[in-house]
Amino acid sequence: MGMDMQLAFSAKRSAPSEFPEQMLCPPYDVRGEISWIDFSGTENPMGTPPSFVEAMKNALSQGVMSFMPDREAHTLRSVLARIFGMPVESFLVGSTVSSMITAVAQAFDPCLVGVATPCPVEYVLALGNTGHALESIASPASFITPDADSFMKSDVRIDAAMLANPSCPASRLLSKSTLISYLESCDWVIVDERSIELTLGGESMAPLVQEYQNLIVIQSFSEQYAMPGAPVSYCIAHPDTIAAIARFYDNTCVSMLAEVLADPAAIEHPKLDTVRDFLYGEIPWMQCMLSLVPGIDIFPAEANYVMCSYHNGDDLKLAISDVNDLSARLQLEGFLVRKLAGTPGLIDNGYFCVAVRSRADNERLIAALRRIVSPSTA
């Protein structure tokens, strides 16, 4: 090995976090042969709106994808401005939520960022890879994010914060008063709101960006409109904050989909109230049914996914030994759930997350869980 290669190899740095086990994503060419019902995702249980599907079909058939996209996403930003009642300059469009967090984080000098945990590993990677040091904002009870004053009593003084509304995988909403406590204590605060439209009465914190220039809210079509395979996300912030972020932003991640889906977004956004009405009854029902399955404990959920733990105590003598066994058996039954081993902020491997889908699908999952977890007769 030459000297240059040796130096390059020795210069590799450690990753900010290890990746948790990834969800099972079969290759595209075999998807049609698989009949699994997927409870591992957190997107809209009502599926992708037909208007979105039609718009994408028309774009492909008309050859639109052969053109270079508008990197400034003027059309979509204009639609978002109408939806939110804010200036066009309050929006920055990109692809994934992770890419938006990175765009924000790289615009600020490296500092100590408090991250509300448990959280997706992408928070840790996006912030850590842009040079920031991280401090866990752990919940004292029920995975509710503590306010800044309570957190900083531990003698930890953070400069910025990464929060979520609702949190994932804990499925808890962020209160306005808690967010304001961080805004008044930190130089900048990011709030991930990718699932805000899929909650029990959750309200977006986006209107606060007009009052607090240090607030950046991130939302995404991927969750709202059930299209994780075609990510479109965006930052909402004060125009001066967006301008500061844009100075460092690589907008080559903006795809033609941002233009193609602009008009459908304007039409479909008011219809998100329909899924909220459905979830108002379905989230509590799902929590109740899961809690009745032997060995499963549920945590309070305020979004369209429920975090659970599974433990087979000596007194239970259940047919399933642990979460890995549970996940494998569910796959054999035709269901996918998300194991949470390795999730930042969760200490042991006994946790998993279940999305809320249609009532028919939810009933099938509950029936399968009861069947495979039933105490062994051996």
NORBEL-V36258 format. One line per field, one symbol per residue. ss: DSSP state (h for helix, s for strand, l for the rest). A space follows every 50 residues. Layout:
BEGIN
ss->???
END
This chain:
BEGIN
ss->llhhhhhhhhlllllllllllllllllhhhhhhlllsslllllllllllh hhhhhhhhhhhllhhhlllllllhhhhhhhhhhhlllhhhssssllhhhh hhhhhllllllsssssslllhhhhhhhhllllsssssslllllllllhhh hhlllllllssssslllllllllllhhhhhhhhllllssssslllhhhsl lllllhhhhhllllsssssshhhhllllllllssssslhhhhhhhhllll hhhlllhhhhlhhhhhhhhhhhhhhhhhhhhhhhhhhhhhhllllsssll llslssssssllllllllllllhhhhhhhhhhhlsslsslllllllllll ssssslllhhhhhhhhhhhhhhhlllll
END
